[in-house]
Amino acid sequence: MTKRTDKELLGKGLKFMAGSLVCMFTGPVVIHSAFKNQEHPLYIPVLITGLAIAAFAIILAFKGMRKIMNSIF
């Protein structure tokens, strides 16, 4: 008796991974923009936003991988 892949759960996992991919590119761009404009008054809020986006990318990647693994096994 074989267990099949849960396609609905796999789709959710892939959506999480797609969101993570977007955040993986957006976070470093925002961080780089903050470091280029250190004399600007909004330097700290932009840097914090970039770091939050980068952390969110890592969280989404772990959640996505967990859902994908749960759907396969």
C-alpha positions in Angstrom: 0.0 0.0 0.0 1.6 3.2 -1.1 0.9 6.7 0.2 0.4 9.3 -2.4 1.6 12.9 -2.4 -0.9 15.4 -0.9 -1.2 17.8 -3.8 -3.1 20.5 -1.9 -0.5 20.6 0.8 2.3 20.6 -1.8 0.7 23.6 -3.5 0.6 25.5 -0.2 4.3 24.7 0.4 5.2 25.9 -3.1 3.3 29.1 -2.5 5.3 29.7 0.7 8.5 29.0 -1.2 7.5 31.5 -3.9 6.8 34.2 -1.3 10.2 33.4 0.3 11.9 33.8 -3.1 10.4 37.2 -3.5 11.5 38.2 -0.1 15.0 36.8 -0.7 15.5 39.4 -3.4 13.5 42.3 -1.9 15.2 42.2 1.5 18.8 42.6 0.3 17.8 45.3 -2.1 16.2 47.3 0.7 19.2 46.8 3.0 21.6 47.9 0.2 19.4 51.0 -0.4 19.6 51.8 3.3 23.4 51.5 3.4 23.8 53.7 0.3 21.8 56.5 2.0 23.2 56.5 5.6 22.9 60.3 5.9 19.1 60.2 5.1 16.8 60.7 8.2 14.9 57.5 7.3 18.1 55.3 7.3 17.2 53.3 10.5 13.5 52.6 9.6 14.5 51.5 6.0 17.3 49.3 7.4 14.9 47.7 10.0 12.4 47.1 7.2 15.0 45.4 5.1 16.1 43.2 7.9 12.5 42.2 8.7 11.9 41.3 5.1 15.1 39.1 5.1 14.0 37.4 8.3 10.5 36.8 6.9 12.1 35.2 3.8 13.9 32.7 6.1 10.7 32.0 8.1 8.7 31.4 4.9 11.4 29.1 3.5 11.3 26.9 6.6 7.5 26.8 6.6 7.4 26.0 2.9 10.0 23.2 3.2 8.0 21.8 6.2 4.8 21.7 4.2 6.5 20.2 1.2 8.1 17.5 3.3 4.7 16.8 5.0 3.0 16.4 1.7 5.6 14.0 0.3 6.1 11.8 3.4 
